[in-house]
Each structure stands twice: as structure tokens, then as C-alpha cells.
Amino acid sequence: MNLKALASFRLLISIFAMTSLLTGCFGRSGVEINVPDEKGPVWGFIDHSGKFVLKPKYRRVKQFTEGLAAADLHTRWGYIDRDGKFVIERNYEDAKPFSAGYAAVQMGGKWGAIAKDGTIVLPCKYEDVGEAHECNPDAEDHAVMLPYKEKGGDGKVKWGFKDLGPHPHGDIPAKFDDVMYFNDGLCPVYNATLGKWGFINAKGEQSIQFKFDRVTTFKGQTAEGEMGDDFVVVDPIGTMAPKSRLESTKSFHDGLAIQQKRGKFAFINREGKRPFKLKFRYAENFSEGLAVVQPLQSVGRGYIDTRGEFVIPPVFDDARAFSEQLAAVKVDPDVFFKTYNEDGTPKDAPKTDVVSEENKEDDSKEESKEESKDETKDEPKEKSKDETKGESKESKESKESKESKESKEESKDDSKDEPKSSKSEKSSKEDVDEDVKSESKSDSKADAKSEKSSKSEKSKTSDDSDSKVDSKKK
């Protein structure tokens, strides 16, 4: 009896252990699982003020889309809501953001797709799954097309599309080397043999031929493409119009675009000019009025506004763009919160200047060096501080010389054969210039008489002219 009781007890322990393990990996949706905190740098989410809305505790995260964000705890991915609660449990090896109500997930090294309630709509058996998108948001059927990648009978891996409805028109077989996603009824597809991009419709038919080196998806009935050095805008029937890159609707975000040069990042407006002079070691496109940047002399990342001013200081180990009013940032909580508050401000001595003066000086030095290099190549660039100072000094000297030149011009007009004065006579001429200026303020009659008298005395030396001016004053 004792042996049987012991065996039964061991069996119950084994069942309990297996149940706990399975519940941890495949828990039901909406049930929060207590897991130990991750150690070291982890991810959390901040709002536009820089304050943590979801405290850092996740190993990896993706951006919020459609109210949910993919998050990883201990190498298992699930989806959290804005309160940080796992509403789709950690069942997956990898996960992508939601789009059009669906998200790609990975299990057993293969990809599939789930709906927002966690149900599987595409089994995990494909090489990859892309971003679901409404084929044509303006259409009444709201058909959703989901890109998928699978290996064909010839061993080649190709892309196709699954029609997820709600009124399915049929799948598109996997026959493309690369794809993007549908919008306005068209989708960019790539032909590796030709090395070109073209467009297909929702039936998989070729609508615009393979002829672009690069393209974007359609938005507002237009797409952008590159053909060699030419930048063009394309309409749904394939009509092309050459445009300036500064007119791009895809490259500019909140009116600014990233420009990378010599390993440094800057921002330009639609006029091709830089609205602020700061350059960065790293930068991302603007989103919701803010952009992730890393200053040249900083190891941290923060957020600037469209004026180039830091609104969230560069104190994070890593940072992502804002989406749905939240942005993912990475810190080590044990280290970060000893120095900073939850809004990213220093605990001991809050500073108004996010970027130190030394960093600003270093930025300006780097900029002046680069501009001097550009000037040697005859490229028009903004001038450095030292150059502007030098120019200001030269401008002062030029003003003084201009005053003397003005008095000379009157005499030159009257007599072209007047001899030039020597360098030793410059000091006396400056005195004459001041006297001539005082005469110009008198009435016009006096000026006319002085001009007549000066004409008669032009052949004389500058010393004689000094005495003449003195006599005129008397």
C-alpha cells in the first residue's frame, strides 16, 4: 500500500509540473502570468513628456499599433495593451505589429498569422509572413491581402498573397521575388531576373511593368519611383511625371527629411535647407512631431522637435519612434532610476540645457571642419563662426575704407588723370574724408561751391587739399 501511495503521489507531482509548464507557455488569453523580472537593460514605454507609462521590464518590444504591442519576456512573445497586460499570451518565438486586424507570428521556426483575439488565421508553416493591408481602403468590400513566403516545387522561395476577406476574391500564387503591401488596389512586386520593380492588382495581374529601380507603395493614388537618376511620380495607370526629390511625400515626415553625409545625420526642409545646424550620430524620421536622435558627443538617445530642440533628453540606451502617443525606450532600471526620475530629468541637479555647451562646441567645430572641406571643393556651404568673425572684422575695415572711397569717387568722375595717393598719405586722407562728410550735411549750395573749388585744385597734392578743406570750413 505504501508503494502504491508513493507512486500515485509521484504521478500527481509530475502531472502538476507538466500542467504548470504548459500553462506558462500556452496560457489562456487575458490571464496574467507572474514571471521573474528581466535583469540588465530592458524596454518600457514613455509618453510625449518623457514619463514612463509602462515601466521598463520587457526583454524586447515592437511599437504599438491598433492598441497592442508585441512584447517579449524570457524569449517568448505575446501582445500587451496600453496597461502592460498580456492580452495575447507569450506563445511565440517572434511576433510582428498588428495591421488591418492581423499580425504575423512565428512558432517552430515557421510563420503564420493571428487575429486580435489571438485566434490563428494562417497556420505557422510559411517561410515568412508580411504586413496585412486593405487592398483598397476606398472599396466597399475592404478586402485584406496578407503577403506570405513559401518554398515552391522547384525549391525556390517566392512571395504570394492570402486573401483574408471579408469577401475573398482569391489568393495570389507565390511567384514574386519580393513584395511590399497593397494600397489603392495596387502592390509593388520585384523581379530579381530583371532587377526591377513593377505593380500588380488584386488579381495578381501586372498593371505597371517592371521598370523601376526603387518604388514606394501607393498613397493618395500616387507612388514614387526611381529610374536611374530620375525621380518620378506614378499614377495607377502607369503615367509618370518627373519631380524633384524635395517634392517627395514619402521621404518627408512632419516637413523634414533625413540627410546623411560623412556618417553624420542632419535634417533638411523642402527647400533643401537645414532648419537647424545640429548634426547627430544617429537619427530617425519624425513621427508625431518628435524624432529619435543621438548627439555626436553622447552615448544616449533622446527626442527633438522640428525646431531641433530636445524635449526629451538623450538619457536612454536605445529608443524607438513614437506610435499611438507611446515610444519604446531601453534602460537598465537598477542604474537609470538612481540618477533620473521617471520623466528622464536628473534627480540631483535638473538642467535646462539637455545638450551641454561642450557638446554644442564640439558640434560647431565638426561642422566648421566639414564646411571648410566643402569650400575647397567649391560647394556652397554655411560659414563657420570663425569665418563670420573674420568677415565682421573685414566688414568694419571695409566700411572705413568705403568712406574714404566715396570722397575719392567725386574727384575721379571729374578728372580721370588724377594721380593715386601713396600709402604714407592714407592718414591725412581719412581726416579729409571726415571733413567732406560734414560738408555733405550742409545745404546744396555749399556743396556745389565746394565741388567747383575741388575741381580746380585736383592736380595738387593731398597736403594742399587738407588746407583747402580747412579754409572751406572757415
C-alpha positions in Angstrom: 0.0 0.0 0.0 2.8 2.4 0.8 4.5 1.8 -2.5 1.3 2.4 -4.4 0.6 5.6 -2.5 4.1 6.8 -3.2 3.7 6.0 -6.9 0.4 7.8 -7.0 1.9 10.8 -5.3 4.8 11.0 -7.8 2.4 10.8 -10.6 0.4 13.7 -9.2 3.5 15.8 -8.9 4.5 15.0 -12.5 1.1 16.0 -13.8 1.1 19.2 -11.7 4.6 20.1 -13.1 3.6 19.5 -16.7 0.4 21.5 -16.2 2.4 24.4 -14.8 4.8 24.3 -17.7 2.1 24.1 -20.4 0.2 26.9 -18.7 3.3 29.1 -18.7 3.9 28.6 -22.4 0.3 28.4 -23.7 -1.7 30.3 -21.1 -5.2 31.5 -21.9 -5.7 35.0 -23.2 -6.4 37.5 -20.5 -4.6 35.6 -17.7 -1.6 37.4 -16.3 1.4 35.2 -15.7 3.9 36.0 -12.9 7.4 35.7 -14.3 10.7 36.9 -12.7 11.9 40.4 -13.8 14.5 40.6 -16.6 17.9 41.8 -15.4 20.0 44.4 -17.2 18.8 46.8 -19.9 15.1 46.3 -20.7 12.3 48.1 -22.6 9.5 50.2 -21.4 7.2 52.9 -22.9 7.2 56.7 -22.4 4.7 59.4 -23.5 5.4 62.7 -25.2 6.6 64.3 -21.9 9.2 61.6 -21.4 7.5 60.0 -18.5 7.3 56.2 -18.2 3.8 55.0 -18.9 4.8 51.3 -18.8 7.9 50.8 -16.6 10.9 49.0 -18.2 10.6 45.2 -17.8 10.4 43.7 -21.3 13.3 41.9 -23.0 12.2 43.1 -26.4 9.2 45.1 -27.8 7.6 46.3 -31.0 5.7 49.6 -31.5 2.0 50.0 -30.6 -0.4 49.5 -33.5 -4.1 49.1 -33.2 -3.9 49.4 -29.4 -1.5 46.4 -29.0 2.3 46.0 -28.9 4.3 42.8 -29.3 6.4 42.2 -26.2 8.9 39.5 -25.1 9.5 38.1 -21.7 12.1 35.3 -21.4 12.3 34.6 -25.2 8.5 34.2 -25.5 6.5 36.8 -27.4 2.9 37.9 -26.7 0.9 41.1 -27.1 0.3 43.7 -24.4 -2.3 46.5 -24.1 -1.7 50.1 -23.0 -1.8 49.0 -19.4 1.0 46.5 -19.9 -1.3 43.5 -19.5 -0.7 40.5 -21.8 -4.0 40.1 -23.7 -2.4 37.6 -26.1 -0.2 35.3 -24.2 3.5 34.5 -24.7 3.2 31.7 -27.1 5.5 32.7 -29.9 9.2 32.8 -30.8 8.7 36.1 -32.7 5.9 38.5 -33.5 5.2 41.5 -35.7 3.0 44.5 -35.2 -0.8 44.3 -36.0 -2.0 45.8 -39.3 -5.6 45.6 -40.7 -6.6 43.4 -37.7 -3.9 40.7 -38.2 -0.3 40.1 -37.1 2.4 37.7 -38.2 3.7 35.3 -35.5 6.4 32.6 -35.5 6.3 29.1 -34.0 8.7 26.2 -34.6 10.7 28.4 -37.0 7.8 28.9 -39.3 5.4 31.9 -39.7 1.7 32.3 -39.6 -0.9 34.9 -38.6 -3.3 35.6 -35.8 -6.3 37.9 -35.3 -6.6 40.5 -32.5 -8.4 38.0 -30.3 -5.5 35.6 -30.6 -7.1 33.1 -32.9 -4.9 31.6 -35.7 -6.0 32.6 -39.2 -2.9 31.3 -41.0 -1.1 28.3 -39.7 2.6 28.6 -38.9 4.0 26.8 -41.9 5.4 29.5 -44.1 9.0 30.9 -44.5 7.8 34.4 -43.7 4.6 36.5 -43.5 4.4 40.2 -44.2 2.1 43.1 -43.3 -1.6 42.7 -43.9 -3.2 45.6 -45.6 -6.6 46.5 -47.1 -6.3 46.1 -50.8 -8.2 49.3 -51.4 -9.5 51.2 -48.4 -11.9 53.1 -50.6 -13.6 50.0 -51.9 -16.8 48.6 -50.3 -15.5 45.0 -49.8 -12.5 46.0 -47.7 -10.6 43.0 -48.9 -7.4 42.3 -46.8 -4.4 40.9 -48.5 -1.6 39.2 -46.5 1.8 38.6 -48.0 3.3 35.1 -47.4 6.6 33.5 -48.5 6.9 29.8 -49.2 9.2 27.3 -51.0 7.8 26.1 -54.3 8.2 22.7 -56.0 11.4 23.9 -57.7 13.0 24.7 -54.4 12.8 28.5 -54.9 11.3 30.7 -52.3 8.7 33.1 -53.6 6.1 35.6 -52.3 2.3 35.4 -52.8 -0.8 36.8 -51.1 -3.6 35.3 -49.0 -7.0 37.0 -49.3 -8.4 37.2 -45.8 -11.8 38.7 -46.8 -14.2 39.7 -45.6 -15.3 39.0 -49.2 -12.5 36.9 -50.6 -11.6 37.2 -54.3 -9.0 34.5 -54.2 -5.3 34.1 -53.3 -2.4 35.2 -55.5 0.1 32.3 -56.0 3.7 32.7 -54.7 5.7 33.7 -57.8 7.3 37.1 -56.9 10.9 37.5 -55.6 9.9 40.3 -53.3 6.7 42.3 -52.4 5.5 45.2 -50.3 1.8 45.6 -49.5 -1.4 46.6 -51.2 -2.9 50.1 -51.1 -5.1 51.9 -53.6 -5.7 48.5 -55.3 -2.0 48.0 -56.3 1.1 46.5 -54.8 4.8 46.8 -55.7 6.4 43.5 -56.7 10.1 42.7 -57.6 11.6 40.7 -60.4 15.1 39.5 -59.5 15.9 38.5 -63.1 15.3 42.0 -64.4 16.3 43.7 -61.2 13.3 45.9 -61.4 10.1 46.7 -59.6 6.6 46.9 -61.0 2.9 46.8 -59.7 0.2 44.2 -59.7 -3.6 44.5 -59.0 -5.6 42.4 -56.5 -6.0 39.6 -59.1 -2.2 39.3 -59.4 -2.2 40.8 -62.9 0.6 43.1 -64.0 -0.7 46.6 -64.0 2.6 48.6 -64.3 5.6 46.9 -65.9 8.9 46.1 -64.2 11.0 49.3 -64.9 11.8 50.9 -61.6 15.0 50.7 -59.6 13.1 51.7 -56.4 9.4 52.3 -55.7 7.1 53.1 -52.8 3.6 51.8 -52.2 0.6 53.8 -53.5 -0.9 56.5 -51.3 -3.4 59.0 -52.4 -3.5 57.5 -55.9 0.3 58.2 -56.4 3.5 56.3 -55.9 7.1 57.4 -56.2 9.8 55.7 -58.2 13.4 55.9 -59.3 14.7 55.1 -62.7 18.4 55.7 -62.7 19.0 59.2 -61.6 15.4 60.2 -62.4 12.8 60.7 -59.7 9.2 60.2 -60.9 5.7 60.2 -59.6 3.5 57.4 -60.9 -0.3 57.2 -61.1 -2.4 54.0 -61.1 -2.3 53.6 -64.9 1.4 54.0 -65.0 1.7 57.6 -66.2 5.0 59.1 -64.9 5.8 62.7 -64.2 9.4 63.8 -63.3 9.6 65.6 -60.0 12.2 67.0 -57.6 13.2 64.8 -54.7 12.3 67.7 -52.4 8.6 67.2 -53.5 8.6 63.6 -52.2 5.7 62.7 -49.9 7.4 59.5 -48.6 10.8 60.9 -47.6 9.5 63.9 -45.6 7.9 63.5 -42.2 6.4 66.5 -40.4 8.0 68.6 -43.2 11.6 67.3 -42.6 13.7 64.6 -44.2 16.9 62.9 -43.0 20.2 63.7 -44.8 23.2 61.5 -44.1 26.7 62.7 -45.0 30.1 61.5 -43.9 28.5 59.2 -41.3 26.5 62.0 -39.7 22.8 62.8 -39.8 21.0 66.1 -40.3 17.6 67.3 -41.3 16.5 69.3 -44.3 13.2 71.0 -45.3 11.5 71.0 -48.6 13.7 73.9 -49.8 16.8 71.7 -49.3 18.0 73.8 -46.3 18.7 72.8 -42.8 16.3 74.5 -40.3 18.8 73.9 -37.5 22.5 73.3 -37.6 22.8 70.3 -35.2 24.1 67.1 -36.5 23.8 63.7 -35.0 25.5 60.3 -34.7 22.1 58.6 -35.2 18.6 59.8 -36.2 15.2 58.5 -37.3 12.4 60.1 -39.2 10.0 62.4 -37.4 6.8 60.8 -36.0 4.1 62.6 -34.1 6.3 65.8 -34.1 9.3 64.1 -32.5 12.4 62.3 -33.8 14.8 59.9 -32.1 18.4 61.3 -32.2 21.8 60.6 -30.7 24.1 63.7 -30.3 27.6 63.5 -31.7 29.2 63.5 -28.2 26.6 61.4 -26.4 26.1 57.7 -25.8 22.4 58.1 -25.1 19.4 58.8 -27.3 16.5 61.3 -26.9 13.9 63.2 -28.8 13.9 66.5 -30.6 11.1 68.6 -32.0 11.0 70.1 -35.5 13.0 73.2 -34.2 15.9 70.9 -33.3 15.4 71.4 -29.6 15.4 68.5 -27.1 12.1 67.9 -25.5 13.1 64.5 -24.0 16.8 64.4 -23.0 19.2 61.8 -24.5 19.4 59.6 -21.5 18.2 56.2 -23.0 20.3 53.3 -24.1 18.1 52.9 -27.1 14.8 54.4 -28.3 12.2 54.0 -31.0 9.8 56.3 -32.9 6.5 57.3 -31.4 3.4 55.4 -32.4 -0.1 55.9 -30.9 1.4 58.5 -28.5 3.9 56.0 -27.0 7.5 55.2 -27.7 9.6 52.3 -26.6 12.9 53.1 -24.8 15.6 50.9 -23.3 17.3 51.4 -19.9 18.8 49.5 -17.0 16.3 50.2 -14.2 18.8 49.5 -11.4 21.1 52.2 -12.9 18.7 54.6 -14.6 16.4 55.3 -11.6 19.3 56.0 -9.3 20.2 59.0 -11.4 17.0 60.0 -13.2 13.3 60.5 -12.4 10.6 58.7 -14.2 10.3 61.7 -16.6 14.0 61.5 -17.5 15.1 64.6 -15.5 18.2 64.3 -13.3 17.4 63.8 -9.6 20.2 65.9 -8.1 20.6 68.9 -10.3 17.9 69.3 -13.1 19.4 71.1 -16.1 17.6 73.2 -18.6 20.1 72.5 -21.3 19.8 69.0 -22.5 22.9 69.1 -24.7 25.9 70.5 -22.8 27.9 73.5 -24.0 30.8 71.3 -24.7 28.7 69.1 -27.0 27.5 72.2 -28.8 31.0 73.5 -29.2 32.1 70.1 -30.5 29.2 70.1 -32.9 30.1 73.5 -34.2 33.8 72.5 -34.5 32.8 69.4 -36.5 30.5 71.5 -38.7 33.2 74.2 -39.4 35.7 71.5 -40.3 33.3 69.9 -42.8 32.3 73.2 -44.2 35.9 74.2 -44.8 36.4 71.0 -46.7 33.3 71.7 -48.7 34.5 75.2 -49.6 37.7 73.7 -51.1 35.5 71.8 -53.4 33.6 74.9 -54.4 30.4 73.7 -52.8 28.2 76.4 -51.3 28.0 75.8 -47.5 27.2 77.8 -44.4 30.2 79.5 -42.9 31.7 78.7 -39.6 31.8 81.0 -36.6 35.5 81.9 -37.1 34.8 82.8 -40.7 31.9 85.0 -39.7 34.0 86.8 -37.1 36.8 87.3 -39.7 34.2 88.7 -42.1 32.8 91.0 -39.4 36.3 92.5 -38.8 36.9 92.8 -42.5 33.4 94.5 -42.9 34.4 97.1 -40.3 37.6 97.9 -42.1 35.8 97.9 -45.4 33.3 100.5 -44.0 36.1 102.8 -43.1 37.8 102.4 -46.5 34.4 102.9 -48.2 34.1 106.3 -46.5 37.4 107.4 -48.0 36.5 105.9 -51.3 33.3 107.9 -51.5 35.2 111.2 -51.4 37.6 109.9 -54.0 34.9 108.9 -56.4 33.7 112.5 -56.8 37.2 113.6 -57.8 37.6 110.6 -60.1 34.5 111.5 -62.0 35.7 115.0 -62.7 39.3 114.2 -63.5 40.4 110.7 -64.7 44.0 111.7 -64.8 44.2 112.4 -61.1 47.3 110.6 -59.7 46.9 107.9 -57.0 47.9 108.8 -53.4 50.7 106.8 -51.8 50.4 104.6 -48.7 52.0 107.3 -46.5 49.2 109.7 -47.2 46.3 107.5 -46.0 46.1 109.0 -42.6 45.7 112.5 -43.9 43.1 111.4 -46.4 41.0 109.9 -43.6 40.9 113.3 -42.0 39.8 114.8 -45.3 37.1 112.2 -45.6 35.6 113.2 -42.2 35.6 116.8 -43.3 34.0 116.0 -46.6 31.2 114.1 -44.7 30.5 117.1 -42.6 30.2 119.3 -45.7 27.7 116.8 -47.3 25.3 117.6 -44.4 25.3 121.3 -45.3 23.0 122.9 -47.9 23.2 122.0 -51.6 24.6 125.4 -52.5 27.6 125.0 -50.2 28.2 121.5 -51.8 28.1 122.9 -55.3 30.7 125.6 -54.4 32.9 123.1 -52.7 32.7 120.8 -55.7 33.7 123.7 -58.1 36.6 124.6 -55.8 37.8 121.0 -55.5 37.8 120.6 -59.3 40.2 123.5 -59.7 42.5 122.1 -57.1 42.6 118.4 -58.2 46.1 118.5 -59.6 47.6 119.5 -56.3 48.9 117.2 -53.6 46.8 115.8 -50.7 48.5 118.2 -48.2 47.2 121.1 -50.2 43.7 119.5 -50.3 43.8 119.4 -46.5 44.4 123.1 -46.3 41.7 123.8 -48.9 39.1 121.9 -46.8 40.1 123.7 -43.7 39.7 127.0 -45.5 36.3 126.0 -46.7 35.2 125.3 -43.2 36.3 128.8 -42.1 
